[in-house]
Amino acid sequence: LKAACKGLEALASDASRRASEGAVAVQMVVASDPAVRRACAELGLLADTPGKTSARRENVERLLCASFMPCFKALAFAQQHLGEHRASSSGYGRCVQLLEQVAPASAYHAHWAVEHALESRKVGTAGEDFDQSAQTAQRWVRAH
C-alpha cells in the first residue's frame, strides 16, 4: 500500500502541475485569440478585475484536475488506511473542492464531504472545513 501511495502521490503532483500549466495556456489563448475572447465574453467568462482573473485560472485548474479525481480519491483513501490522517484529510478536502466545481450537491460530493469531515475530526482540524463538509453532506442527504 505504501508503494501504491507513493505512485499516486507522484501522479497527483504531476496532474496538478500540468493542470496549472494548462490553465496558464488557456489564459494565453483567451488573450491572443479574438474569437475565443468573444466566445468567453458571451459566456460571461471574462474577468473585469485582476482578482477575477486569478479566480478564473483556479477554476480552470480545478476543472482540469477533476479529470484525475480517481487518483486524488485513491491517494486520500490509501493515506487513510496507512494511518496518515492529516494527509488523508487534506486529500479528501481537495476532492471536495474539485467536486464543488464539477458535481456540486451530488452523491459523490456528499460522500467525500463526509469522508473529509471524519478525517478532519480525527486529526483535530475540525474547524471551518469540517463544518462546511458536514453541512454539505447534510444538505444533500436531506434533499434526497
C-alpha positions as CSV (number, residue, x, y, z in Angstrom):
1,L,0.0,0.0,0.0
2,K,2.9,2.4,0.8
3,A,4.4,1.8,-2.7
4,A,1.0,2.5,-4.3
5,C,0.6,5.6,-2.2
6,K,4.0,6.9,-3.4
7,G,3.0,6.3,-7.0
8,L,-0.4,8.0,-6.5
9,E,1.4,11.0,-4.9
10,A,3.7,11.3,-7.9
11,L,0.7,11.1,-10.3
12,A,-1.3,13.6,-8.3
13,S,1.6,16.0,-8.2
14,D,2.1,15.7,-11.9
15,A,-1.6,16.1,-12.6
16,S,-1.7,19.3,-10.5
17,R,1.4,20.7,-12.2
18,R,0.0,20.0,-15.7
19,A,-3.4,21.5,-14.8
20,S,-1.6,24.6,-13.6
21,E,0.3,24.8,-16.9
22,G,-2.9,24.1,-18.8
23,A,-4.7,26.9,-17.1
24,V,-1.9,29.4,-18.0
25,A,-2.1,28.1,-21.6
26,V,-5.9,28.8,-21.6
27,Q,-5.3,32.3,-20.4
28,M,-2.8,32.9,-23.2
29,V,-5.2,31.6,-25.8
30,V,-8.0,33.8,-24.5
31,A,-5.7,36.8,-24.5
32,S,-4.4,36.2,-28.0
33,D,-7.4,34.8,-30.0
34,P,-10.2,37.4,-30.6
35,A,-12.7,34.6,-31.5
36,V,-12.0,32.8,-28.2
37,R,-12.2,36.0,-26.3
38,R,-15.6,36.9,-27.8
39,A,-16.9,33.4,-27.0
40,C,-15.7,33.7,-23.4
41,A,-17.3,37.2,-23.1
42,E,-20.6,35.8,-24.4
43,L,-20.5,33.1,-21.8
44,G,-19.6,35.6,-19.1
45,L,-16.2,34.0,-18.5
46,L,-14.0,37.1,-18.9
47,A,-12.9,38.9,-15.7
48,D,-13.5,42.6,-15.2
49,T,-10.8,42.9,-12.5
50,P,-7.4,41.3,-11.9
51,G,-8.6,39.4,-8.9
52,K,-11.2,37.6,-11.0
53,T,-8.5,36.6,-13.5
54,S,-6.8,34.6,-10.7
55,A,-10.1,33.0,-9.7
56,R,-10.8,32.1,-13.3
57,R,-7.4,30.4,-13.6
58,E,-8.0,28.5,-10.4
59,N,-11.4,27.3,-11.7
60,V,-9.8,26.1,-14.9
61,E,-7.1,24.3,-12.9
62,R,-9.8,22.6,-10.8
63,L,-11.7,21.6,-14.0
64,L,-8.5,20.1,-15.4
65,C,-7.6,18.3,-12.2
66,A,-11.1,16.9,-11.9
67,S,-10.1,14.5,-14.8
68,F,-7.8,12.9,-12.3
69,M,-10.3,12.7,-9.5
70,P,-9.9,8.9,-9.1
71,C,-6.2,9.4,-8.5
72,F,-6.9,12.0,-5.8
73,K,-9.6,9.9,-4.1
74,A,-7.3,6.8,-4.2
75,L,-4.5,8.7,-2.7
76,A,-6.6,10.0,0.2
77,F,-8.1,6.5,0.8
78,A,-4.7,4.9,0.8
79,Q,-3.4,7.6,3.2
80,Q,-6.4,7.0,5.5
81,H,-5.6,3.2,5.6
82,L,-2.0,3.9,6.3
83,G,-3.0,6.0,9.3
84,E,-1.8,9.2,7.7
85,H,-4.9,11.1,8.7
86,R,-3.6,14.6,8.3
87,A,-2.6,13.9,4.7
88,S,-5.8,12.0,4.1
89,S,-7.9,14.9,5.5
90,S,-6.1,17.2,3.1
91,G,-6.7,14.9,0.2
92,Y,-10.4,14.4,0.9
93,G,-10.6,18.2,1.2
94,R,-9.1,18.6,-2.2
95,C,-11.7,16.1,-3.6
96,V,-14.5,18.1,-2.1
97,Q,-13.1,21.3,-3.7
98,L,-12.9,19.6,-7.1
99,L,-16.4,18.1,-6.7
100,E,-17.8,21.6,-5.8
101,Q,-16.6,22.7,-9.2
102,V,-17.8,19.7,-11.3
103,A,-20.5,18.0,-9.4
104,P,-21.9,20.2,-6.6
105,A,-24.7,18.7,-4.5
106,S,-24.2,15.2,-6.0
107,A,-24.0,11.9,-4.1
108,Y,-20.2,11.9,-4.7
109,H,-19.9,15.4,-3.3
110,A,-21.8,14.4,-0.2
111,H,-19.9,11.2,0.3
112,W,-16.5,12.8,0.0
113,A,-17.6,15.7,2.2
114,V,-18.4,13.1,4.9
115,E,-15.0,11.4,4.5
116,H,-13.3,14.8,4.7
117,A,-15.3,15.7,7.9
118,L,-14.4,12.4,9.5
119,E,-10.7,12.6,8.7
120,S,-10.6,16.3,9.8
121,R,-12.1,15.3,13.1
122,K,-9.5,12.5,13.7
123,V,-6.6,15.0,13.4
124,G,-8.2,17.8,15.3
125,T,-8.6,20.1,12.3
126,A,-12.3,20.0,12.5
127,G,-12.8,23.7,12.2
128,E,-14.4,25.6,9.4
129,D,-13.6,22.9,6.8
130,F,-15.2,20.2,9.0
131,D,-18.3,22.3,9.5
132,Q,-18.6,23.1,5.8
133,S,-18.1,19.5,4.7
134,A,-20.6,18.2,7.3
135,Q,-23.2,20.8,6.2
136,T,-22.7,20.0,2.6
137,A,-23.3,16.3,3.3
138,Q,-26.4,17.1,5.5
139,R,-27.9,19.3,2.8
140,W,-27.6,16.7,0.2
141,V,-28.9,13.9,2.4
142,R,-31.9,15.9,3.4
143,A,-32.7,17.0,-0.2
144,H,-32.8,13.4,-1.3
